[in-house]
Amino acid sequence: MRSDAATLAGTHARTLDFVALAKPRLNLLVVASTLAGYAMADGESLGLVRVCGLLVGTGLVAGGASAFNQVIERDLDALMRRTRTRPLPDQRLQPIDAVLFGSIITLAGVLLIAATANLLAAGVAITTLLTYVALYTPLKRRTAFGTVIGAIPGALPPIIGWAAVAGQIPIKAWVLFGIMFLWQLPHFLAIAWMYREDYARAGFPMLPVIEPDGRSTGRQALVYAAALVPLSLAPTLMHMAGDIYFAGALLLGLAFLWLTASFARTRTVKDARRLFFGSIVYLPLLWMLMIGDRL
Protein backbone atom coordinates (compact mmCIF):
# COMPACT_ATOMS: atom_id res chain seq x y z
CA MET A 1 0.00 0.00 0.00
CA ARG A 2 2.76 2.43 0.95
CA SER A 3 4.66 1.55 -2.20
CA ASP A 4 1.60 2.26 -4.35
CA ALA A 5 1.04 5.58 -2.57
CA ALA A 6 4.68 6.56 -3.05
CA THR A 7 4.52 5.63 -6.74
CA LEU A 8 1.33 7.65 -7.18
CA ALA A 9 2.85 10.64 -5.39
CA GLY A 10 5.98 10.41 -7.54
CA THR A 11 3.92 10.24 -10.74
CA HIS A 12 1.86 13.23 -9.63
CA ALA A 13 4.99 15.26 -8.83
CA ARG A 14 6.54 14.37 -12.19
CA THR A 15 3.36 15.37 -14.00
CA LEU A 16 3.39 18.73 -12.22
CA ASP A 17 7.00 19.22 -13.29
CA PHE A 18 6.05 18.73 -16.95
CA VAL A 19 3.15 21.15 -16.51
CA ALA A 20 5.60 23.67 -15.01
CA LEU A 21 7.71 23.43 -18.17
CA ALA A 22 4.74 24.69 -20.20
CA LYS A 23 4.05 27.67 -17.86
CA PRO A 24 0.25 27.43 -18.26
CA ARG A 25 -0.56 30.48 -16.10
CA LEU A 26 1.81 32.70 -18.05
CA ASN A 27 0.44 31.40 -21.34
CA LEU A 28 -3.13 32.32 -20.40
CA LEU A 29 -2.37 35.82 -21.71
CA VAL A 30 -1.12 34.26 -24.96
CA VAL A 31 -4.39 32.39 -25.36
CA ALA A 32 -6.46 35.46 -24.41
CA SER A 33 -4.59 37.57 -26.96
CA THR A 34 -5.19 34.95 -29.65
CA LEU A 35 -8.89 35.08 -28.80
CA ALA A 36 -8.82 38.88 -29.08
CA GLY A 37 -7.30 38.66 -32.56
CA TYR A 38 -9.91 36.10 -33.55
CA ALA A 39 -12.80 38.19 -32.20
CA MET A 40 -11.65 41.37 -33.94
CA ALA A 41 -10.97 39.82 -37.35
CA ASP A 42 -13.19 40.29 -40.38
CA GLY A 43 -14.52 36.93 -41.48
CA GLU A 44 -16.89 34.08 -40.75
CA SER A 45 -16.94 32.48 -37.32
CA LEU A 46 -15.11 29.19 -36.98
CA GLY A 47 -17.66 27.83 -34.54
CA LEU A 48 -17.15 26.89 -30.90
CA VAL A 49 -15.35 23.58 -31.46
CA ARG A 50 -12.85 24.99 -33.94
CA VAL A 51 -12.21 28.08 -31.81
CA CYS A 52 -11.46 25.85 -28.83
CA GLY A 53 -9.08 23.86 -31.03
CA LEU A 54 -7.36 27.07 -32.12
CA LEU A 55 -6.93 28.26 -28.53
CA VAL A 56 -5.75 24.91 -27.20
CA GLY A 57 -3.34 24.58 -30.11
CA THR A 58 -1.92 28.04 -29.47
CA GLY A 59 -1.51 27.24 -25.79
CA LEU A 60 0.33 24.01 -26.65
CA VAL A 61 2.75 25.79 -28.99
CA ALA A 62 3.38 28.46 -26.36
CA GLY A 63 3.98 25.71 -23.81
CA GLY A 64 6.45 24.05 -26.15
CA ALA A 65 8.33 27.33 -26.58
CA SER A 66 8.54 27.67 -22.79
CA ALA A 67 9.91 24.13 -22.45
CA PHE A 68 12.60 24.68 -25.10
CA ASN A 69 13.55 28.00 -23.49
CA GLN A 70 14.03 26.30 -20.13
CA VAL A 71 16.22 23.61 -21.71
CA ILE A 72 18.50 26.23 -23.24
CA GLU A 73 18.65 28.40 -20.10
CA ARG A 74 18.81 25.64 -17.47
CA ASP A 75 22.40 26.50 -16.49
CA LEU A 76 21.54 30.16 -15.96
CA ASP A 77 18.25 29.36 -14.25
CA ALA A 78 20.26 27.43 -11.67
CA LEU A 79 22.06 30.66 -10.73
CA MET A 80 18.92 32.73 -10.08
CA ARG A 81 16.89 32.51 -6.90
CA ARG A 82 13.52 32.81 -8.60
CA THR A 83 14.22 30.07 -11.16
CA ARG A 84 16.62 27.64 -9.49
CA THR A 85 13.76 25.40 -8.26
CA ARG A 86 12.42 24.85 -11.77
CA PRO A 87 12.38 21.17 -12.83
CA LEU A 88 15.54 21.31 -14.98
CA PRO A 89 17.97 23.28 -12.81
CA ASP A 90 16.72 21.31 -9.80
CA GLN A 91 17.37 18.10 -11.82
CA ARG A 92 13.90 16.69 -11.23
CA LEU A 93 13.68 16.32 -15.01
CA GLN A 94 16.43 15.69 -17.55
CA PRO A 95 16.92 17.89 -20.64
CA ILE A 96 15.93 15.04 -22.96
CA ASP A 97 12.62 14.73 -21.10
CA ALA A 98 11.91 18.43 -21.63
CA VAL A 99 12.93 18.33 -25.30
CA LEU A 100 10.64 15.37 -25.99
CA PHE A 101 7.79 16.96 -24.06
CA GLY A 102 8.23 20.30 -25.83
CA SER A 103 8.42 18.62 -29.24
CA ILE A 104 5.28 16.57 -28.67
CA ILE A 105 3.09 19.42 -27.46
CA THR A 106 4.45 21.78 -30.13
CA LEU A 107 3.69 19.33 -32.93
CA ALA A 108 0.25 18.63 -31.46
CA GLY A 109 -0.44 22.37 -31.20
CA VAL A 110 0.62 23.18 -34.76
CA LEU A 111 -1.42 20.29 -36.19
CA LEU A 112 -4.44 21.32 -34.11
CA ILE A 113 -4.25 24.92 -35.36
CA ALA A 114 -3.88 23.75 -38.95
CA ALA A 115 -6.82 21.37 -38.62
CA THR A 116 -9.20 23.74 -36.84
CA ALA A 117 -8.18 27.02 -38.53
CA ASN A 118 -5.79 27.15 -41.49
CA LEU A 119 -2.15 26.83 -42.56
CA LEU A 120 -1.51 30.58 -42.27
CA ALA A 121 -2.42 30.59 -38.58
CA ALA A 122 -0.29 27.49 -38.04
CA GLY A 123 2.58 29.20 -39.87
CA VAL A 124 2.35 32.25 -37.62
CA ALA A 125 2.38 29.94 -34.59
CA ILE A 126 5.56 28.27 -35.88
CA THR A 127 7.11 31.69 -36.49
CA THR A 128 6.24 32.66 -32.92
CA LEU A 129 7.99 29.57 -31.60
CA LEU A 130 11.10 29.99 -33.76
CA THR A 131 11.60 33.69 -33.03
CA TYR A 132 11.21 33.02 -29.30
CA VAL A 133 13.49 30.00 -29.08
CA ALA A 134 16.04 30.56 -31.85
CA LEU A 135 16.24 34.37 -31.82
CA TYR A 136 15.20 35.84 -28.49
CA THR A 137 16.58 33.13 -26.19
CA PRO A 138 20.22 33.31 -27.43
CA LEU A 139 20.15 37.12 -27.82
CA LYS A 140 18.94 37.48 -24.23
CA ARG A 141 22.39 36.30 -23.09
CA ARG A 142 24.25 38.79 -25.28
CA THR A 143 22.46 42.13 -25.41
CA ALA A 144 19.95 44.26 -23.53
CA PHE A 145 18.20 44.70 -26.89
CA GLY A 146 17.08 41.09 -26.50
CA THR A 147 14.12 42.38 -24.49
CA VAL A 148 12.85 44.26 -27.55
CA ILE A 149 13.42 41.21 -29.77
CA GLY A 150 11.53 39.07 -27.27
CA ALA A 151 8.50 41.35 -27.60
CA ILE A 152 8.13 40.29 -31.25
CA PRO A 153 7.07 36.66 -30.66
CA GLY A 154 5.17 37.85 -27.60
CA ALA A 155 3.06 40.12 -29.82
CA LEU A 156 2.20 37.53 -32.48
CA PRO A 157 -0.71 35.69 -30.76
CA PRO A 158 -3.36 38.23 -31.97
CA ILE A 159 -2.01 37.66 -35.48
CA ILE A 160 -2.60 33.91 -35.06
CA GLY A 161 -6.21 34.58 -34.10
CA TRP A 162 -6.79 37.04 -36.93
CA ALA A 163 -5.21 34.76 -39.55
CA ALA A 164 -7.40 31.89 -38.35
CA VAL A 165 -10.54 33.80 -39.32
CA ALA A 166 -9.50 35.96 -42.25
CA GLY A 167 -6.85 33.82 -43.91
CA GLN A 168 -4.77 36.98 -44.30
CA ILE A 169 -2.98 39.55 -42.14
CA PRO A 170 -4.11 43.12 -42.93
CA ILE A 171 -3.00 46.39 -41.33
CA LYS A 172 -5.73 46.13 -38.71
CA ALA A 173 -4.19 42.92 -37.40
CA TRP A 174 -0.80 44.61 -37.11
CA VAL A 175 -2.37 47.30 -34.93
CA LEU A 176 -3.17 44.57 -32.39
CA PHE A 177 0.40 43.32 -32.76
CA GLY A 178 1.69 46.84 -32.07
CA ILE A 179 -0.47 47.23 -28.96
CA MET A 180 0.83 43.99 -27.49
CA PHE A 181 4.42 44.77 -28.53
CA LEU A 182 4.44 48.14 -26.77
CA TRP A 183 2.63 46.77 -23.71
CA GLN A 184 5.26 44.11 -23.15
CA LEU A 185 8.22 46.45 -22.80
CA PRO A 186 7.23 48.33 -19.62
CA HIS A 187 6.02 44.95 -18.32
CA PHE A 188 9.40 43.28 -18.98
CA LEU A 189 11.44 46.25 -17.77
CA ALA A 190 9.55 46.23 -14.47
CA ILE A 191 10.38 42.54 -14.05
CA ALA A 192 14.02 43.16 -14.98
CA TRP A 193 14.26 45.92 -12.36
CA MET A 194 12.67 43.81 -9.62
CA TYR A 195 15.04 40.90 -10.30
CA ARG A 196 18.11 42.80 -11.48
CA GLU A 197 20.35 41.14 -8.90
CA ASP A 198 19.24 37.72 -10.08
CA TYR A 199 19.87 38.65 -13.71
CA ALA A 200 23.29 40.04 -12.82
CA ARG A 201 24.15 36.83 -10.97
CA ALA A 202 23.31 34.79 -14.06
CA GLY A 203 25.12 37.16 -16.40
CA PHE A 204 22.10 38.38 -18.37
CA PRO A 205 22.92 41.84 -19.76
CA MET A 206 19.49 43.28 -18.97
CA LEU A 207 19.21 47.07 -19.05
CA PRO A 208 18.97 47.39 -15.22
CA VAL A 209 22.15 45.28 -14.98
CA ILE A 210 24.32 47.24 -17.41
CA GLU A 211 22.94 50.62 -16.25
CA PRO A 212 22.22 50.04 -12.55
CA ASP A 213 21.04 53.58 -11.74
CA GLY A 214 17.78 52.71 -13.50
CA ARG A 215 17.39 55.98 -15.37
CA SER A 216 17.55 54.35 -18.80
CA THR A 217 15.20 51.59 -17.65
CA GLY A 218 12.63 54.11 -16.41
CA ARG A 219 13.00 56.35 -19.44
CA GLN A 220 12.55 53.53 -21.93
CA ALA A 221 9.56 52.11 -20.06
CA LEU A 222 7.98 55.57 -20.10
CA VAL A 223 8.56 56.05 -23.84
CA TYR A 224 6.92 52.72 -24.67
CA ALA A 225 3.97 53.34 -22.33
CA ALA A 226 3.46 56.81 -23.83
CA ALA A 227 3.49 55.38 -27.37
CA LEU A 228 0.96 52.75 -26.30
CA VAL A 229 -1.70 55.35 -25.43
CA PRO A 230 -2.33 56.66 -28.98
CA LEU A 231 -1.83 53.26 -30.59
CA SER A 232 -4.41 51.71 -28.26
CA LEU A 233 -6.92 54.25 -29.57
CA ALA A 234 -6.31 53.28 -33.21
CA PRO A 235 -8.97 50.51 -33.27
CA THR A 236 -11.65 53.18 -32.93
CA LEU A 237 -10.04 55.42 -35.55
CA MET A 238 -9.86 52.43 -37.92
CA HIS A 239 -13.53 51.53 -37.24
CA MET A 240 -12.63 48.28 -35.45
CA ALA A 241 -14.26 49.46 -32.20
CA GLY A 242 -16.51 52.28 -31.04
CA ASP A 243 -16.58 55.19 -28.64
CA ILE A 244 -16.99 53.06 -25.52
CA TYR A 245 -13.75 51.29 -26.31
CA PHE A 246 -12.06 54.61 -27.07
CA ALA A 247 -12.98 56.07 -23.68
CA GLY A 248 -12.04 52.92 -21.79
CA ALA A 249 -8.75 52.49 -23.67
CA LEU A 250 -7.85 56.11 -22.98
CA LEU A 251 -8.46 55.72 -19.25
CA LEU A 252 -6.55 52.44 -19.11
CA GLY A 253 -3.68 53.88 -21.11
CA LEU A 254 -3.37 56.95 -18.91
CA ALA A 255 -3.47 54.80 -15.77
CA PHE A 256 -0.76 52.54 -17.19
CA LEU A 257 1.27 55.60 -18.16
CA TRP A 258 0.92 56.99 -14.63
CA LEU A 259 2.19 53.75 -13.11
CA THR A 260 5.11 53.78 -15.53
CA ALA A 261 5.90 57.42 -14.78
CA SER A 262 5.87 56.68 -11.05
CA PHE A 263 8.34 53.86 -11.58
CA ALA A 264 10.53 56.01 -13.84
CA ARG A 265 10.60 58.75 -11.20
CA THR A 266 11.29 56.66 -8.09
CA ARG A 267 12.86 53.51 -9.52
CA THR A 268 11.86 51.59 -6.40
CA VAL A 269 11.03 47.89 -6.29
CA LYS A 270 7.62 48.83 -4.87
CA ASP A 271 6.73 50.95 -7.90
CA ALA A 272 8.20 48.37 -10.27
CA ARG A 273 5.92 45.77 -8.70
CA ARG A 274 2.92 48.09 -9.02
CA LEU A 275 3.76 48.59 -12.69
CA PHE A 276 4.10 44.84 -13.19
CA PHE A 277 0.72 44.07 -11.61
CA GLY A 278 -0.85 47.02 -13.40
CA SER A 279 0.39 45.64 -16.71
CA ILE A 280 -1.17 42.22 -16.19
CA VAL A 281 -4.49 43.92 -15.37
CA TYR A 282 -4.26 46.38 -18.28
CA LEU A 283 -4.04 43.94 -21.19
CA PRO A 284 -6.98 41.63 -20.39
CA LEU A 285 -9.17 44.65 -19.64
CA LEU A 286 -8.21 46.24 -22.96
CA TRP A 287 -9.03 43.05 -24.87
CA MET A 288 -12.36 42.72 -23.05
CA LEU A 289 -13.23 46.33 -23.87
CA MET A 290 -12.31 45.84 -27.52
CA ILE A 291 -14.27 42.62 -27.92
CA GLY A 292 -17.23 43.87 -25.88
CA ASP A 293 -17.52 47.06 -27.89
CA ARG A 294 -17.38 45.13 -31.15
CA LEU A 295 -20.20 42.84 -30.00
Residue, then its C-alpha position, 0 to 999 in steps of 0.5 A: m500500500r505504501s509503495d503504491a502511494a509513493t509511486l502515485a505521489g511520484t507520478h503526480a509530482r513528475t506530472l506537475d514538473f512537466v506542466a511547469l515546463a509549459k508555464p500554463r498560467l503565463n500562457l493564459l495571456v497568450v491564449a487570451s490575446t489569440l482570442a482577441g485577434y480572432a474576435m476582432a478579425d473580419g470573417e466568418s466564425l469558426g464555430l465553438v469547437r474549432v475556436c477551442g481547437l485554435l486556442v488549445g493549439t496556441g496554448l500548446v505551442a506556447g507551452g512548447a516554446s517555454a519548455f525549449n527555453q528552459v532547456i537552453e537556459r537551465d544552467l543560468d536558471a540554476l544561478m537565479r533565486r527565482t528560477r533555481t527550483r524549476p524542474l531542470p535546474d533542480q534536476r527533477l527532469q532531464p533535458i531530454d525529457a523536456v525536449l521530448f515533451g516540448s516537441i510533442i506538445t508543439l507538434a500537437g499544437v501546430l497540427l491542431i491549429a492547422a486542422t481547426a483554422n488554417l495553414l496561415a495561422a499554423g505558420v504564424a504559430i511556428t514563427t512565434l515559436l522559432t523567433y522566441v526559441a532561436l532568436y530571443t533566447p540566445l540574444k537574451r544572453r548577449t544584449a539588452f536589446g534582446t528584451v525588444i526582440g523578445a517582444i516580437p514573438g510575444a506580440l504575435p498571438p493576436i495575429i494567429g487569431w486574426a489569420a485563423v478567421a480571415g486567412q490573411i494579415p491586414i494592417k488592422a491585425w498589425v495594430l493589435f500586434g503593435i499594442m501587445f508589442l508596446w505593452q510588453l516592454p514596460h512589463f518586462l522592464a519592471i520585471a528586470w528591475m525587480y530581479r536585477e540582482d538575479y539577472a546580474r548573478a546569471g550574467f544576463p545583460m538586462l538594461p537594469v544590470i548594465e545601467p544600474d542607476g535605473r534611469s535608462t530603464g525608467r526612461q525607456a519604459l515611459v517612452y513605450a507606455a506613452a506610445l501605447v496610449p495613442l496606438s491603443l486608440a487606433p482601433t476606434l479610428m480604424h472603425m474596429a471598435g466604437d466610442i466606448y472602447f475609445a474612452g475605456a482604452l484612454l483611461l486604461g492607457l493613462a493609468f498605465l502611463w501613470l504607473t510607468a511614470s511613477f516607476a521612472r521617477t522613483r525607480t523603487v522595487k515597490d513601484a516596479r511591482r505596481l507597474f508589473f501588476g498594473s500591466i497584467v491587469y491592463l491587457p486583459l481589460l483592454w481586450m475585453l473592452m475591444i471585444g465587448d464594444r465590437l459585439 
